[in-house]
Amino acid sequence: MKSEFCLIYINHFIIIQLGGSMKRHIFYIVTPFIFISVYAARPMTSLFANELDATMFEIGMITTCYSITPLIIAIFAGRYIDRYGERIPIFLGSLGLFISLCLPYFFPSVHILFISQLILGGSQLLATLAVQNAVARSTTYKNRDRSVGTFSLFSSAGMLIGPIIGGYSTEHFGFQLSFLILSFVLFVPMALSFFISKSSRTSSMSNIEKSTSMKELFRIPGLSRVVFVSMLILSALDIFYVYFPLYAQSIGLNFSQIGLLLGALAAANVFVRIFMPKLVMMFGRVTVLWIFMMMGAISFGMIPFLHEFSLLFAASFLLGAGLGITQPLTIVLLYNISPPDQTGEILGIRLASNRLGQMIVPFVFANLSTLFGLGPILFIKAIVLAAGALTARGIIDRVNQEEISEGRVKIP
């Protein structure tokens, strides 16, 4: 009896001390498996479409399909998460990713790639939005940069591993079997979703009825500017993941080398996000955001002038360092200005805007690539990204980090 009492006491102590962090750890573990599948599949899809003799316009349209479904469902998904929690969106998102990766294996055609990308985009949106919202709201303002940064580290790990696995698998097993192999990765987040309980902080019906309207949300100071900057960042990464493999292939690099270059970007993501909380404390979120965004623009602009693998590896790494730290900063900035019961909806607006950019930009750049080639469109995107960095300078963080450190702002 004494030993049983001790075990019960120890178990109770662990739950009290680690309960909150353990819940957050489940979301951390889910994250890389979602990103492995997506960031392996996206460059593989454009290369597979090219092998199936798709035109550049068709490849651009396939890429656009990835963003159509998220654009439609993002805000509704955010509202659902605010009200009911994260378990069902993570399970359905993982299941959808599994189906989207199985389709090219069983039905290898250009038309099926359109359908696969429609499902892939919507499924990733569901799972990623749920994880982002859960991580951001499971911590205090003081620790939010660190928690979101940790989430970003796990996502970067998936972005690092995914392209390397995809490149190696494609070279040794072909495209179709590689898609099937990647699909099995999704069994992990599907299984872990059953261990996620409904959040106690989800909105009640009365709070939903009192929630701020969409028009009023966009009147929140800084919201539209942060959303716009986030859209530019994600569209830049989208251009890189879709068109850079085609550019690298055009200058004679093999699939494994392309996978390593994509992995270099993700490795830089991991590296730079380790220092994110310290950089934010020293310089503030907005300063870090626009400076690193500008560094990404410069790196992007260098790529069309490079042809050696080692130089492209360095440029990819610098690009990953520049843009890697900016994504989690936009998440934190938006979460901090959100009404407490509409955080999922606000992050849904961010993701919907990101997908709008990812839908429009590939379509425009597909036509530009037909006129100018692959290299020039990368340089054009660098100019757009630099303009976005200058726009980011005007963002005003709701709560100043210096005020927190001096104790003039109460941390919730």
Buried (B, 14 or more C-beta within 10 A) or exposed (E): EEEEEEEEEEEEEEEEEEEEEEBBEBBBBBBBBBBBBBBBBBBBBBBBBBEBEBEBEBBBBBBBBBBBBBBBBBBEBBBBBBBBBBBBBBBBBBBBBBBBBBBBBEEBEBEBBBBBBBBBBBBBBBBBBBBBBBBBBBBEBEBBBBBBBBBBBBBBBBBBBBBBBBBBBBBEEEBBEBBBBBBEBBEBBBEBBEEBEEBEEBBEEEBBEEBBEEEEBEEBEBBBBBBBBBBBBBBBBBBBBBBBBBBBBEEEBBBBBBBBBBBBBBBBBBBBBBBBBEBBBEEBBBBBBBBBBBBBBBBBBBBBEBEEBEEBBBBBBBBBBBBBBBBBBBBBBBBBBBBEBBBBBBBBBBBBBBBBBBBBBBBBBBBBBEEEBBBBBBBBBBEBBBEBBEBBBEBEBEBBBEEBEEEEBEEE
